Amino acid sequence: MAALTETDDLFFNRAGLDRARVEAIVKDGLTGADDGELFLEYNQSEALSFDDGRLKSASFDTTQGFGLRSVAGEAVGYAHASVLDEAAIRRAAATVRAVHAGHGGTADLSPPGTNRHLYADANPLAEVDFAAKVRLLADIDAYLRNRDPRVRQVSVSLGGVWQAIQIMRADGSRAADIRPLVRLNIAVVAEDGARQETGSHGTGGREGYARFIDPSSWREGADEALRQALVNLGSVPAPAGEMPVVLGPGWPGILLHEAIGHGLEGDFNRKKTSAFAGLLGGRVAAPGVTVVDDGTIMDRRGSLTIDDEGTPSQCTTLIEDGILKGYMQDRQNARLMGVRATGNGRRQSFAHCPMPRMTNTYMRPGPHEPAEIVASVKRGLYAVNFGGGQVDITSGKFTFSASEAYLILDGKVGPAVKGATLIGNGPDALTRVSLIGNDFALDPGIGTCGKEGQGVPVGVGQPTLLIDSLTVGGTGS
């Protein structure tokens, strides 16, 4: 209710819109459609970048606007504008009405309400003054340069967002959410002789700046970035070939997100373009593999009190003990597939249409000690951190580059390796998971997922796990 009151002030009192008149326009514009909504957004964001020992850039932006959507079967009409006035909303209604003209649909029931709050409403941008934010970046830079003489370059960035949304439907129901989001990134270049290597660490969440400004917190992140850079200075070329691969806990779940998660989104399965299409109820992974998408974790980067269609987020079991149990659904795909929406309808902004997207996607823990998993491998790769990657949704094929990895030799972690690339097929890799650790961890809060040109914040996670065989690309022997 607090979010609804605050967004009423933003979108009606301050913008000068008459709520009753807007509700009438939405009702008239969506009559005959199967579904649809007016999405109102107000967004404040800032970004600071510190590089070469100085503040390199600082920006502050305020955006607002609306998007009006009409859904008729598989067809979607969408109109948006960056102005909040009645005339613009009327024009949008006239535009989207053409999509369902003559359709005669019966509007879906509105999403249920929720009194749950997964994050605070406070605007992080107003919590700390600009000078304190610059001082934080300068302190991190000075700390790292004093930590080790091999540090040659430090890059630090800090960003914050405060997003307020309200969703209005044809039946007069409304839902609102206020979403803070903060992220701190630290990157280090270390040099030893003629060799330079990098390390990085990021952290974030739906919270204010207080935790990030605390020296005990940012020093931990700075030390981690430096540790990675120094580890990579001593790395040797990664071997190539088929071998067992142990994935570390936390951020390596990004491989799960990309190679498997996208294939479990409802639109790809309704259109039968996913490698998992038509496999509900069947075995798609090794026994013990349970994967969920959970948008309900407090303060997490990927969490949502409600999604961008107004549906409360939930924890959706996708794979349970190796059996495919369900997909992530927005309202349109859920209706067309005859199932319930799961709170996964997401959009980048008012200028974008919602679609099924992940929130926090992770594999649940198993019974094994991490040391036991490593000890089971005679020769293989231990991948602790990942950089970029890509996946083909239809085939499930993926490639991922490891930013921190080690050889495993006779059951022990050996030298660090550089240039390791994991190559495989997501559905196939799931069947090769043989040992699952008890050390489950979520990523530190840095994920951003891209799909059809839209980026949204997400979370990933997993325990240590062993994949019996993957192709590793490298230049070593």
C-alpha positions in Angstrom: 0.0 0.0 0.0 2.9 2.4 0.7 4.2 1.8 -2.8 0.8 2.5 -4.3 0.5 5.8 -2.3 4.0 7.0 -3.2 3.6 6.2 -6.9 0.2 7.9 -6.9 2.0 11.0 -5.8 4.6 10.6 -8.6 2.3 9.7 -11.5 -0.9 11.6 -10.7 -0.3 14.4 -8.2 3.0 15.6 -9.6 2.4 14.8 -13.2 -1.0 16.4 -13.1 -2.9 13.3 -14.4 -6.4 12.6 -13.3 -6.5 9.0 -12.2 -10.1 8.4 -12.9 -9.8 9.7 -16.4 -6.7 7.6 -17.0 -8.5 4.5 -15.7 -11.3 5.2 -18.1 -8.9 5.5 -21.1 -7.3 2.2 -20.2 -10.6 0.4 -19.8 -11.9 1.7 -23.1 -8.6 1.0 -24.9 -8.4 -2.6 -23.7 -12.0 -3.7 -24.0 -12.1 -6.8 -26.1 -8.4 -7.7 -25.5 -7.3 -10.9 -23.7 -4.9 -9.0 -21.5 -3.0 -5.8 -21.2 -2.0 -3.0 -18.9 -0.7 0.5 -18.5 2.8 0.5 -17.1 4.0 3.8 -15.5 7.6 4.3 -14.6 9.7 6.9 -12.9 13.5 6.2 -12.8 16.5 8.0 -11.2 19.9 6.6 -11.8 23.5 7.6 -11.3 26.9 6.2 -12.2 30.4 7.2 -11.1 33.7 5.9 -12.6 37.1 6.3 -11.1 40.1 5.5 -13.3 43.8 6.5 -13.5 43.7 7.9 -10.0 40.9 10.4 -10.8 37.1 10.6 -11.2 36.7 9.9 -14.9 33.0 10.3 -15.2 29.8 11.0 -13.3 26.2 11.0 -14.5 22.8 11.5 -13.1 19.6 10.8 -15.1 15.9 11.0 -14.5 13.5 9.3 -16.9 9.8 8.7 -16.8 7.1 7.4 -19.2 4.4 4.8 -19.8 3.8 1.8 -22.0 0.3 0.5 -22.9 0.0 -3.1 -24.1 -2.9 -5.0 -25.6 -2.8 -8.8 -26.0 -5.0 -10.7 -28.4 -4.1 -14.4 -28.7 -0.5 -14.4 -29.8 -0.6 -10.8 -31.1 0.6 -7.9 -29.0 0.2 -4.2 -29.5 2.5 -1.9 -27.6 2.7 1.9 -27.6 4.9 4.0 -25.3 6.0 7.6 -24.7 8.4 9.5 -22.4 5.7 12.0 -21.5 3.0 11.5 -18.9 0.0 13.3 -20.2 -3.6 12.3 -21.0 -3.3 13.1 -24.7 -0.3 10.7 -25.1 -2.2 7.9 -23.3 -5.2 8.4 -25.5 -3.1 8.1 -28.6 -1.5 5.0 -27.3 -4.9 3.5 -26.5 -6.1 4.2 -30.1 -2.9 2.5 -31.4 -3.1 -0.7 -29.4 -6.9 -1.0 -29.9 -6.2 -1.9 -33.5 -4.6 -5.2 -32.4 -7.7 -6.6 -30.8 -10.3 -4.9 -32.9 -13.0 -7.6 -33.7 -11.2 -10.1 -31.4 -13.8 -10.1 -28.7 -11.6 -11.6 -26.0 -12.4 -12.0 -22.4 -9.8 -10.3 -20.2 -7.8 -12.6 -17.9 -8.2 -12.1 -14.2 -5.9 -9.6 -12.6 -2.9 -10.9 -10.7 -3.4 -11.5 -6.9 -2.2 -8.8 -4.6 0.6 -9.2 -2.1 1.6 -7.4 1.2 5.1 -8.8 1.0 8.1 -6.4 0.7 11.4 -7.8 -0.4 13.4 -4.6 -0.2 13.1 -1.1 1.3 11.5 1.8 -0.6 14.3 4.3 0.3 16.1 6.0 -2.6 19.8 5.1 -2.3 20.8 8.0 -4.5 19.7 10.4 -1.7 21.3 8.5 1.2 24.9 9.6 0.7 26.2 12.9 -0.7 28.2 13.1 -3.9 31.5 13.9 -2.1 31.2 10.7 0.0 30.7 8.6 -3.1 33.8 10.1 -4.8 35.8 9.6 -1.6 34.8 5.9 -1.5 36.2 5.4 -5.0 39.4 7.3 -4.2 39.9 5.3 -1.0 39.5 2.0 -2.9 42.1 3.2 -5.5 44.6 4.3 -2.8 44.1 1.1 -0.8 44.8 -1.2 -3.7 47.9 0.8 -4.9 49.3 0.6 -1.4 48.5 -3.1 -1.0 51.0 -4.4 -3.6 53.7 -2.7 -5.7 52.6 -4.8 -8.7 49.3 -3.0 -9.0 49.5 -0.8 -12.1 45.9 0.2 -12.6 42.7 0.4 -10.6 39.2 1.0 -12.0 36.3 1.4 -9.7 32.6 2.2 -10.5 29.6 2.8 -8.4 26.0 2.9 -9.6 22.6 3.3 -8.1 19.0 3.2 -9.4 15.6 4.1 -7.8 12.7 2.8 -9.9 9.1 3.4 -9.1 6.4 1.6 -11.2 2.6 1.4 -11.2 0.6 -1.0 -13.3 -3.1 -0.2 -14.1 -5.4 -2.8 -15.7 -8.7 -2.5 -17.5 -10.7 -3.7 -14.5 -9.4 -0.8 -12.4 -7.0 -3.0 -10.4 -3.6 -1.5 -9.7 -0.2 -2.7 -8.4 2.9 -0.8 -7.6 6.5 -1.4 -6.6 9.5 0.8 -5.6 12.9 -0.8 -6.4 16.3 0.3 -5.3 19.4 -1.2 -6.9 23.1 -0.6 -6.2 26.3 -2.1 -7.6 30.0 -1.6 -6.9 32.7 -2.9 -9.3 36.4 -3.1 -8.7 39.0 -4.1 -11.3 42.8 -4.4 -10.9 45.7 -4.7 -13.3 48.8 -6.2 -11.8 52.2 -6.4 -13.6 55.2 -8.6 -13.0 58.0 -8.0 -15.4 56.6 -8.0 -18.9 53.3 -9.7 -17.9 50.1 -8.0 -17.0 46.9 -9.7 -15.7 43.6 -8.5 -14.4 41.3 -9.4 -11.5 37.8 -8.1 -10.7 35.1 -8.2 -8.1 31.6 -6.8 -8.0 28.8 -6.7 -5.5 25.3 -5.3 -5.4 21.7 -5.7 -4.4 18.4 -4.1 -3.8 19.5 -1.9 -1.0 21.1 1.4 -0.1 24.8 2.5 -0.2 25.5 1.9 3.5 27.0 -1.6 3.1 29.2 -0.6 0.2 30.7 2.5 1.9 31.6 0.4 5.0 35.4 -0.1 4.8 35.1 -3.7 6.1 32.9 -4.5 3.1 34.7 -2.8 0.2 38.2 -3.9 1.4 37.0 -7.5 1.2 36.0 -6.9 -2.4 39.2 -5.0 -3.2 41.3 -7.8 -1.7 39.4 -10.3 -3.9 40.0 -8.4 -7.1 43.7 -8.2 -6.2 43.9 -11.9 -5.3 42.5 -12.8 -8.8 45.0 -10.6 -10.6 48.0 -12.1 -8.7 46.7 -15.6 -9.2 46.5 -15.0 -13.0 50.0 -13.6 -13.0 51.2 -17.1 -12.1 48.9 -18.9 -14.5 50.0 -21.3 -17.3 48.2 -22.0 -20.6 45.0 -24.1 -20.1 45.0 -27.6 -21.6 42.6 -28.6 -24.3 40.4 -31.6 -24.6 37.6 -33.6 -23.0 38.0 -33.8 -19.2 36.1 -33.6 -15.9 35.2 -30.1 -14.8 34.5 -29.0 -11.3 32.5 -25.7 -11.0 32.9 -23.6 -7.9 30.0 -22.3 -5.9 28.2 -19.0 -6.5 29.0 -17.0 -9.6 29.8 -20.1 -11.8 26.0 -20.5 -11.7 26.0 -18.1 -14.6 26.7 -21.1 -16.8 23.5 -22.7 -15.5 21.7 -19.4 -16.2 22.8 -19.2 -19.8 23.1 -22.8 -20.9 19.9 -24.0 -19.2 17.9 -21.2 -17.7 17.0 -19.5 -21.0 15.8 -22.8 -22.4 13.3 -23.0 -19.5 11.6 -19.7 -20.3 8.0 -20.1 -21.4 8.1 -18.3 -24.8 10.8 -20.5 -26.2 8.9 -23.7 -25.1 5.5 -22.5 -26.4 7.1 -21.8 -29.7 9.1 -25.1 -29.5 12.4 -23.4 -30.2 13.9 -24.6 -26.9 15.9 -27.8 -26.4 13.6 -28.5 -23.5 10.3 -28.1 -25.4 7.8 -31.0 -24.9 9.9 -32.6 -22.2 7.7 -31.8 -19.1 7.7 -34.8 -16.7 10.7 -36.4 -18.3 14.3 -36.8 -17.1 16.5 -34.0 -18.4 19.2 -34.0 -15.7 21.1 -36.4 -13.5 19.4 -37.6 -10.3 20.0 -35.0 -7.5 19.9 -32.0 -9.8 17.2 -29.5 -8.6 17.0 -26.1 -10.3 14.7 -23.3 -9.2 14.0 -19.7 -10.2 13.4 -17.7 -7.0 12.4 -14.1 -7.1 11.5 -13.9 -3.4 15.0 -13.6 -1.8 15.3 -10.5 0.4 17.4 -7.7 -1.1 18.8 -9.7 -3.9 19.6 -8.1 -7.3 17.2 -10.4 -9.2 14.4 -10.3 -6.7 11.0 -8.6 -7.4 8.1 -8.0 -5.0 5.9 -8.1 -8.1 7.0 -8.6 -11.7 6.4 -6.0 -14.5 2.9 -7.3 -15.1 1.9 -7.1 -11.4 2.2 -10.8 -10.6 3.9 -11.5 -7.2 7.2 -13.3 -7.7 7.6 -16.8 -6.4 10.0 -19.7 -6.2 9.4 -21.9 -9.2 10.8 -25.4 -9.4 12.1 -26.0 -12.9 13.9 -29.3 -12.5 13.4 -31.6 -9.4 15.8 -34.5 -8.9 16.5 -34.5 -12.6 12.9 -34.3 -13.8 11.6 -31.3 -15.7 8.7 -29.8 -13.7 7.9 -26.5 -15.2 8.9 -23.3 -17.1 9.1 -19.7 -16.2 6.0 -17.8 -17.4 4.7 -14.4 -18.1 0.9 -13.9 -18.4 0.6 -14.2 -22.2 2.6 -17.4 -22.5 1.0 -18.9 -19.4 -2.4 -18.4 -20.9 -1.5 -19.8 -24.3 0.1 -22.9 -22.6 -2.8 -23.4 -20.2 -0.8 -22.9 -17.0 -0.4 -20.2 -14.3 1.9 -17.2 -14.6 5.0 -17.6 -12.3 5.9 -13.9 -11.7 8.6 -13.9 -14.5 7.1 -11.2 -16.8 9.9 -8.6 -17.0 10.8 -5.6 -19.0 13.8 -3.3 -19.1 11.7 -0.1 -19.0 8.4 1.5 -20.0 9.6 1.4 -23.6 9.8 -2.4 -23.7 7.2 -5.1 -23.8 7.3 -7.8 -21.0 8.5 -11.3 -21.7 9.4 -14.4 -19.6 12.7 -13.7 -17.9 14.7 -15.2 -15.0 15.0 -13.7 -11.5 17.5 -15.6 -9.2 18.1 -18.9 -10.9 20.1 -21.5 -9.0 20.8 -25.2 -8.3 20.1 -26.5 -4.8 22.9 -28.1 -2.8 23.7 -31.8 -2.5 25.4 -34.0 0.1 29.1 -33.8 -0.8 32.0 -31.9 0.7 33.7 -29.7 -1.9 37.1 -31.3 -1.0 35.6 -34.7 -1.7 34.5 -33.6 -5.1 37.9 -32.3 -6.1 39.6 -35.4 -4.7 37.5 -37.6 -7.0 39.2 -36.1 -10.1 42.5 -37.5 -11.3 43.0 -34.9 -14.0 40.6 -32.1 -14.8 39.7 -28.4 -14.5 38.5 -26.5 -11.5 36.6 -23.3 -12.7 36.1 -20.8 -10.0 35.1 -17.6 -11.9 33.6 -16.9 -15.3 33.8 -14.0 -17.8 31.7 -13.9 -21.0 29.7 -16.7 -22.6 27.0 -17.4 -25.2 24.4 -20.0 -25.8 22.2 -21.2 -28.7 18.7 -21.7 -27.2 17.5 -24.1 -29.8 20.4 -26.5 -29.7 21.6 -25.8 -26.1 25.2 -25.4 -27.2 27.3 -23.0 -25.1 30.8 -21.6 -24.8 32.1 -19.9 -21.6 35.5 -18.4 -20.8 36.8 -19.0 -17.3 38.4 -15.9 -15.7 39.9 -18.0 -12.9 40.6 -21.7 -13.2 43.0 -24.3 -12.0 44.2 -27.7 -13.1 43.2 -30.7 -10.9 46.0 -33.2 -10.7 45.6 -36.5 -8.7 42.7 -35.1 -6.7 44.5 -31.8 -5.7 44.1 -28.3 -6.9 47.2 -27.5 -9.0 48.4 -24.5 -11.0 46.2 -21.7 -12.2 45.5 -21.8 -15.9 44.7 -19.0 -18.4 42.6 -19.1 -21.5 40.3 -21.9 -20.5 37.0 -22.1 -22.4 34.2 -24.5 -21.6 32.3 -25.8 -24.6 29.3 -28.1 -24.3 25.5 -28.6 -24.6 23.3 -27.4 -21.7 20.8 -30.3 -21.6 23.6 -32.8 -22.1 25.8 -31.2 -19.4 22.9 -31.6 -16.9 23.0 -35.4 -17.4 26.7 -35.5 -16.6 26.5 -33.9 -13.2 27.7 -36.7 -10.9 28.6 -35.0 -7.6 26.8 -32.0 -6.0 28.4 -30.1 -3.1 26.8 -28.9 0.2 28.4 -25.4 -0.1 25.6 -23.6 -1.9 26.2 -19.9 -2.5 24.6 -17.1 -4.5 26.6 -14.7 -6.6 27.7 -11.4 -5.1 25.0 -9.4 -6.9 26.3 -8.5 -10.3 24.3 -10.3 -12.9 22.6 -8.6 -15.9 20.8 -10.7 -18.4 20.2 -9.8 -22.0 17.3 -11.1 -24.2 16.0 -9.6 -27.4 17.8 -6.3 -26.7 16.5 -5.9 -23.2 18.7 -6.1 -20.1 17.4 -6.8 -16.6 19.2 -7.5 -13.3 19.4 -11.2 -12.3 21.0 -13.5 -9.7 22.6 -16.9 -10.1 23.9 -19.5 -7.7 25.0 -23.1 -7.1 27.1 -25.3 -5.0 30.4 -26.9 -6.1 29.6 -29.6 -8.6 31.3 -32.1 -10.9 30.5 -32.5 -14.5 32.0 -35.8 -15.6 33.1 -34.6 -19.1 33.2 -31.3 -20.9 35.2 -30.0 -23.8 37.9 -27.5 -22.6 39.4 -25.2 -25.1 42.9 -24.0 -24.4 46.4 -23.6 -25.8 48.3 -25.8 -23.3 48.9 -29.5 -23.3 
